[in-house]
Amino acid sequence: MSTSGDAMTVSFQRDADLGRLKRAKVPRPIAWTLHPADAAKCAAKGEHCHTRRCSSAAVMVTWRWWRSAEAARILLSEHVVCAEHGQEFADRHHIEIEPAPGMPMASARRVFPGDLLAGFLERGEETGPRARLEVMTAQQIGVCAGSAWHCGFPRCLAPARYLSSLRYATQSGREHQRGRFLCEEHAARFAARHSINLAAAPASGGEP
């Protein structure tokens, strides 16, 4: 039995995935200060700045997304760094270093992407707008990235940056609400379609 047809199908799918990856928008890097308890934990474990040949104390976290042709998706690189190399990272990417979170990572409860979306849908009022968008926090973005969840738009592999919901009525007259994670590109399309000012989209009020 010939397997050339299966091989051609796999090759075509691989090319399609790489094409979508090339078009996907890579999110801007993020950097934030470690909570003092987390910094102390790093020190106790002997973990220091991840920059080569640097043994200074780790006091910041950096995230940088990049396109991986091998995995055919956008991946996240996370490092803990010292104050000097954290500032160099921020300067290099023209970003601000975000303040430390309100609680240490060890004290935060385990949160899954589905929890974030469910909480967002629950916060929507029945009498509120039919379509909603919220900007995800750095911690929420990390939850999705760590669980390999991405934009919920069909065939889109870009990282999730927004929470979206849409209320609609079926032919039976019953009203339903659909929630999705969206990347920056598809959030912009969603906003334009439903007359939402994307620049004024509120930050997420959910956890973490």
N, C-alpha and C positions, 0 to 999 in steps of 0.2 A: 504494500500500500504506500502510495506517495504521500510524503509529508510536506511537499513544497507549498501546497495551498495554505497549510497552517502556518508555515514559516513566513509566507508573504503577509498573512493577516497580522501576525505578531509584529513584523517589521513595520507595517502600515500604522498599527496602533502606537508603536514606539515613536515613529516620526510625528504622529499627531500630538502625542504627549509632549515631545520636545518643542513642537511648534507653539503649543499653549504656554509652555514654560518660558519661551523666549518673549512672548507677548505679555506675560504676567508682570505686574508692577511689584518691585521689591520694596518693602516698607523701609522707612528711615530707621537708622540705628537708635537705640535707647540706652541711657546710662542712668543709674540711680545710686544713692548712698545706702550702704548696708545699715540695717538696724543695729544699734550697739550690741545687742545680745547675739545677733548673727555674726558680727565681726569678732566678738569674743570667742564664739564657737569655732570659727575658722582658726583663730590663734591657738586654741586649745588642741585642735587636731593637727597643728603644724602646717596648715595650709596657708600659703602666702600668695603674693601677686603672681598671676599666671604668665606675665610677660617674661620672655626668655632672659635669664641671668639676673632677674630681680628677686630679691628675698625680702622686700618690704612687706609690711602688714597689709592684708586685704581689707579695704574699707569701702569699695564700690563694686557694682556689678555692671557689666556691659553686655548688650545684645546686638548682634549684627546678623541680618538675614542675607543669604546668598543663594544663587541658582546652582543646583547640582544636576549636571547632565546625566550622571550615573543613576541617581535616584529619580530623575525626571520630575523634580519638584523643588520648591524653595525650602531651604533648611535654615535652622537657627543655630548660631554659635554663641555660647554663653561663657563668660569668663569673670572671675573675681580679680580685681586689680587694686593697686595702691592708689593713693590720692594723686600722685604725679602722673602715672600712666592713665588713670581715669580722666584726668583733665586733658591730657594729650589726645585721647580718644574723642572726647567731646569737641575739642578744637578742630580736630581733623575732619569731623563730620558736621561741624557747624550746628551743634545741638546744645541744649542746656542740660545740666546734671540735675535730675529730679531728686527731691528730698527723700529721706528714709521713710519707709512705710510705718504705719501706726503700731504695728505689732511684729514681733520676730516671726520668721518663716516657720520655726518649730512650733509656734503656738497657734498658727493659722490652721483651721480645719481643712481636711482634704476636700477640694472642690473639683467637680468634673464639668466639662463644657456643657453637657446637657442641663446641669443645675443652673448655669448662668442664663441659658436661654429660657428655661422654665421660669426662673425668677423674673426675668424681663417681661415675659408674657403676663405673669400674675400682676405686675405693677401697672399694666395697662388698664385704664378705666373703660367700662363699657360705653360710657357716654363721651369718651375722649376722641381724639383724631383717629380716623380709619387706618392711617399709615403712620408708623413711628420709626425713628432712628435714634440710636444712642451711640456715642463714641465709647469704645471699650477702654478700660484703664490698662496700664502696663501690666499689672498683675493678671488681669483677665486674658490679655493677649498671650501671656506666658502659659496660662492654664491650657489654652487651645493649642499653642505650639507644642507644649509638652505631651499632649495627647494626640498629636498629628491631625488635629481638626483644622480645616481650612474654609475658605469661602463656600457657602452652601449653594451658590449658583451652579447649575449643571455644567460639568466639565471644566470648572474653574479651580485651579490648584493654588491660587494666590492666598496668602495669609489673611485670616479674619481680622478686621479692624473695627467693625460696627455690628451692633445688634439691631435687627429689623423685625417689624411685625406688620401684618396686614390683615384687617378684618374684612370678610367677604361673606356674601349670602349664596347658598346653593339653590338649585332649582326647587328644592322642597321648602325653601323659605328659612331654613335654619342658618344661623350665623356661626361662622367658624373664624378662628384666628390662626394664622400661619407665621411661625417665627423662623428666621434664618440668620446665620452669621454671614456678613458680606465683606468683601475686600473694598479697598478705596474706590476702584473703578466701578464696581457694581453698586456700591452705596451711592455714588454720584448719579448713576442712571436711575436708581430707585427714587432718589430725592427729586430729580427732574420730572419723573413720571407722575409723582404724587405732590408736586408743588411744595416741597420741603426745602427750607434754607439749610443746606448742608453745613455751611460755616457756623450756623447757630445751633447745630445739633448738640443737645446737652451731654455732659459726661455721664457715664453709667452710674446709677445710684445703688447698684447691687453689690454683692460680695464676690471676690475678696476686695 
